[in-house]
Amino acid sequence: MYENMLNYYLAPNLPQENHAFFGKNGGVSKGIYASLNFNRKSQDAPENIEKNIELVGKFYNLKADNVMRPAQAHTDKAVYVDKATRYQIEADGVVTDVKGIILGITTADCMPILLADTKHGVIGAAHAGWRGALSGVVENTIKVMIEHGAKVEDIAVAAGPCLQRESFEVKADMRDLFLAQDKDNSQFFIPNGDKTWLCDLEAYVWYRLNLIGIKNTSFSGVDTYTNPELYFSYRRNCHLGLISQPNDFPIELSTIRL
């Protein structure tokens, strides 16, 4: 149904023509990477990944060279960029006020976050896995946006498809890190047996955004794990025994431009 057709999620609170949380379909990759894979560290052919990036450029009527991708590492680091470099900048949050740059961050269960202050012409993108979310990558991305002219009251934040609570089983060691930050974070974990919990990362990120005064938010509610026809999922691939070596799995790209 989706072969040769890009599938993507659009957030209701962002300019519809200027962003897309891409899914897994419509690319040229084959096998376990089929088909819109962007993982440069995987065993997928580099030329396939490049062609997939070209498809993203065409989606916006721009070239592949307009797609900016940081080298991500589950950190809290957010930076401003004025050029569409690829893998040259280590960060998990990127911000620009330059037209023509397509900010892109990759995920495969983590939460992709896109941000826009259209009034002041500043956009951002953040890779918010649980580590990044806990350490403040979303807040740091917003801080960089404000440093370049954005206003808190004018920033719209949208979260794309990611692991939803029902699929996000975690152990005590991870939960303890959240409780060490704030004991009230226990509200984002539901008991799931004697030694595991279900983590509601969307609710946690919404709570953190609310604390800093961001009111214009949207969350997809779409579960990457339970939608194999539409989205890649690192956790699902692990459970299916499809990962034979580190970093060898497909990932998605989420994008925003001015």
C-alpha positions as CSV (number, residue, x, y, z in Angstrom):
1,M,0.0,0.0,0.0
2,Y,2.9,2.4,0.8
3,E,5.5,1.1,-1.7
4,N,7.0,4.0,-3.6
5,M,5.0,6.4,-1.4
6,L,6.4,8.4,1.4
7,N,4.4,8.1,4.6
8,Y,4.7,10.8,7.2
9,Y,3.0,12.3,10.2
10,L,2.1,16.0,10.3
11,A,1.6,17.8,13.6
12,P,-1.5,20.0,13.8
13,N,0.3,22.9,15.4
14,L,3.2,23.3,12.9
15,P,3.1,24.7,9.3
16,Q,1.9,21.8,7.3
17,E,4.1,22.4,4.2
18,N,7.2,23.0,6.3
19,H,7.6,19.8,8.3
20,A,7.3,16.1,8.2
21,F,7.9,13.2,10.6
22,F,8.8,10.6,8.0
23,G,7.9,6.9,8.4
24,K,9.6,3.9,6.9
25,N,8.0,3.8,3.4
26,G,8.8,5.3,0.0
27,G,12.6,4.9,-0.1
28,V,15.0,2.7,-2.0
29,S,16.6,0.6,0.8
30,K,16.0,-3.1,0.8
31,G,15.8,-6.0,3.2
32,I,15.6,-5.1,6.9
33,Y,16.2,-1.5,5.9
34,A,13.2,-1.2,3.6
35,S,12.7,1.3,2.6
36,L,13.3,4.9,3.8
37,N,16.3,4.2,6.0
38,F,18.7,7.0,7.2
39,N,21.1,5.1,9.4
40,R,24.6,5.9,8.0
41,K,26.1,3.5,10.6
42,S,24.0,0.5,9.4
43,Q,25.1,-2.0,6.7
44,D,22.7,-0.5,4.3
45,A,24.4,0.7,1.1
46,P,25.5,4.3,1.4
47,E,24.1,5.2,-2.0
48,N,20.7,4.1,-0.8
49,I,20.8,6.4,2.2
50,E,21.9,9.2,-0.1
51,K,19.0,8.6,-2.5
52,N,16.6,8.6,0.5
53,I,18.0,12.0,1.5
54,E,17.4,13.2,-2.0
55,L,13.8,12.1,-1.7
56,V,13.5,14.3,1.4
57,G,14.9,17.2,-0.5
58,K,12.5,16.7,-3.3
59,F,9.6,16.6,-0.8
60,Y,10.4,20.2,0.0
61,N,11.4,21.1,-3.6
62,L,15.0,21.4,-2.5
63,K,18.2,19.5,-3.0
64,A,19.7,16.8,-0.7
65,D,22.4,19.3,0.2
66,N,19.8,21.4,2.0
67,V,19.3,18.6,4.6
68,M,21.2,19.3,7.8
69,R,21.9,16.3,10.0
70,P,23.9,16.4,13.2
71,A,25.9,13.4,14.6
72,Q,23.6,12.3,17.4
73,A,24.6,10.7,20.6
74,H,21.7,10.8,23.2
75,T,23.1,14.0,24.7
76,D,21.6,17.2,26.0
77,K,23.6,19.3,23.6
78,A,21.7,21.8,21.3
79,V,23.4,24.1,18.8
80,Y,22.6,26.8,16.3
81,V,23.5,26.1,12.7
82,D,23.6,28.4,9.7
83,K,24.8,25.8,7.1
84,A,23.3,22.5,6.0
85,T,26.2,20.3,7.1
86,R,25.9,16.6,7.5
87,Y,27.4,14.7,10.5
88,Q,30.0,17.4,11.2
89,I,28.3,18.8,14.3
90,E,27.8,16.6,17.4
91,A,24.5,17.5,18.9
92,D,21.0,16.2,19.6
93,G,19.2,19.5,19.2
94,V,19.7,21.9,16.3
95,V,18.3,25.4,15.7
96,T,18.4,27.7,12.7
97,D,16.9,31.0,11.4
98,V,18.2,30.5,7.9
99,K,15.7,29.8,5.1
100,G,16.4,26.8,2.9
101,I,18.0,24.6,5.6
102,I,16.0,21.4,6.3
103,L,16.8,20.5,9.9
104,G,16.7,16.7,10.3
105,I,17.0,14.4,13.3
106,T,16.8,10.6,13.3
107,T,15.0,8.2,15.6
108,A,13.8,4.6,15.8
109,D,11.6,4.6,19.0
110,C,13.0,7.8,20.6
111,M,10.9,10.9,20.5
112,P,11.5,13.3,17.6
113,I,10.7,16.8,18.5
114,L,10.1,19.7,16.0
115,L,9.8,23.3,17.1
116,A,8.9,26.5,15.4
117,D,8.4,30.2,16.2
118,T,7.0,31.3,12.9
119,K,6.5,34.8,14.2
120,H,10.2,35.4,14.7
121,G,11.5,32.9,12.1
122,V,13.3,30.4,14.3
123,I,13.0,26.6,14.1
124,G,14.5,23.7,15.9
125,A,14.6,19.9,16.0
126,A,15.6,17.6,18.9
127,H,16.3,13.9,19.3
128,A,14.7,13.1,22.7
129,G,15.2,9.6,23.8
130,W,14.7,9.0,27.5
131,R,18.3,10.0,28.2
132,G,18.1,13.2,26.2
133,A,14.7,14.1,27.6
134,L,15.9,13.5,31.2
135,S,19.0,15.6,30.7
136,G,17.2,18.5,29.1
137,V,17.8,18.3,25.4
138,V,14.4,19.8,24.6
139,E,14.8,22.7,27.1
140,N,18.3,23.3,25.7
141,T,17.0,23.5,22.2
142,I,14.4,26.0,23.2
143,K,17.1,28.0,25.0
144,V,19.1,28.2,21.8
145,M,16.0,29.3,19.9
146,I,15.4,32.1,22.4
147,E,19.0,33.2,22.1
148,H,18.3,33.7,18.4
149,G,15.1,35.7,18.7
150,A,12.4,33.2,19.5
151,K,9.9,34.0,22.3
152,V,8.6,31.3,24.7
153,E,5.0,32.3,24.1
154,D,5.4,32.0,20.3
155,I,7.1,28.6,20.2
156,A,5.1,25.6,19.0
157,V,6.4,22.2,19.9
158,A,5.4,18.9,18.3
159,A,6.4,15.4,19.1
160,G,6.2,12.7,16.4
161,P,5.7,8.9,16.5
162,C,7.7,7.1,19.2
163,L,7.4,4.4,21.8
164,Q,4.1,4.8,23.6
165,R,3.6,3.9,27.2
166,E,2.1,0.5,26.5
167,S,5.3,-0.5,24.6
168,F,7.9,1.2,26.8
169,E,8.7,-1.4,29.5
170,V,11.7,-0.3,31.6
171,K,13.5,-1.6,34.6
172,A,14.2,0.0,38.0
173,D,17.6,1.4,37.2
174,M,16.1,3.7,34.5
175,R,13.1,4.7,36.7
176,D,15.5,5.5,39.5
177,L,17.3,8.1,37.4
178,F,14.0,9.9,36.8
179,L,13.2,9.8,40.5
180,A,16.6,11.1,41.4
181,Q,15.7,14.2,39.3
182,D,12.3,14.6,41.0
183,K,10.4,12.2,43.1
184,D,7.2,13.4,41.5
185,N,8.4,11.8,38.2
186,S,7.0,8.6,39.6
187,Q,3.7,9.7,38.0
188,F,5.2,8.8,34.6
189,F,5.8,5.2,35.5
190,I,3.1,2.5,35.8
191,P,3.9,-0.8,37.6
192,N,4.1,-3.7,35.1
193,G,4.8,-6.6,37.3
194,D,7.2,-6.9,40.2
195,K,10.3,-5.5,38.6
196,T,9.3,-3.5,35.6
197,W,7.3,-0.3,34.8
198,L,5.7,1.3,31.7
199,C,7.2,4.7,31.0
200,D,5.0,7.5,29.6
201,L,7.7,9.6,27.9
202,E,5.2,11.8,26.1
203,A,3.6,12.8,29.4
204,Y,7.0,13.5,30.9
205,V,8.1,15.8,28.0
206,W,4.7,17.6,28.2
207,Y,5.2,18.2,31.9
208,R,8.7,19.6,31.3
209,L,7.5,21.9,28.5
210,N,4.7,23.2,30.7
211,L,7.2,24.0,33.5
212,I,9.1,26.4,31.2
213,G,5.9,28.0,29.8
214,I,5.5,26.3,26.5
215,K,1.7,26.0,25.9
216,N,1.4,25.3,22.2
217,T,2.2,21.6,22.1
218,S,1.1,18.4,20.3
219,F,1.9,14.8,20.7
220,S,1.3,12.2,18.0
221,G,0.1,9.3,20.3
222,V,1.5,7.0,17.5
223,D,3.4,4.0,18.6
224,T,6.4,3.0,16.5
225,Y,6.6,-0.4,18.1
226,T,3.0,-1.5,17.2
227,N,2.9,0.0,13.7
228,P,5.4,-2.2,11.7
229,E,3.8,-1.2,8.4
230,L,4.5,2.4,8.9
231,Y,7.4,2.9,11.3
232,F,10.8,1.4,12.2
233,S,11.3,0.3,15.8
234,Y,14.7,-0.5,17.3
235,R,12.9,-2.3,20.2
236,R,10.8,-4.4,17.8
237,N,13.8,-5.3,15.7
238,C,15.6,-6.5,18.9
239,H,12.6,-8.6,20.0
240,L,12.5,-10.1,16.5
241,G,16.2,-10.9,16.5
242,L,16.9,-8.8,13.5
243,I,19.9,-6.9,14.8
244,S,23.1,-8.9,14.3
245,Q,25.6,-6.2,15.1
246,P,25.7,-2.8,16.9
247,N,24.1,0.1,15.0
248,D,22.8,-2.2,12.2
249,F,19.1,-1.2,12.1
250,P,17.0,1.2,10.1
251,I,16.0,4.6,11.4
252,E,13.6,7.4,10.5
253,L,14.1,11.1,9.8
254,S,12.0,14.0,11.1
255,T,12.4,17.4,9.4
256,I,11.4,21.0,9.6
257,R,12.3,24.1,7.5
258,L,11.4,27.8,7.4
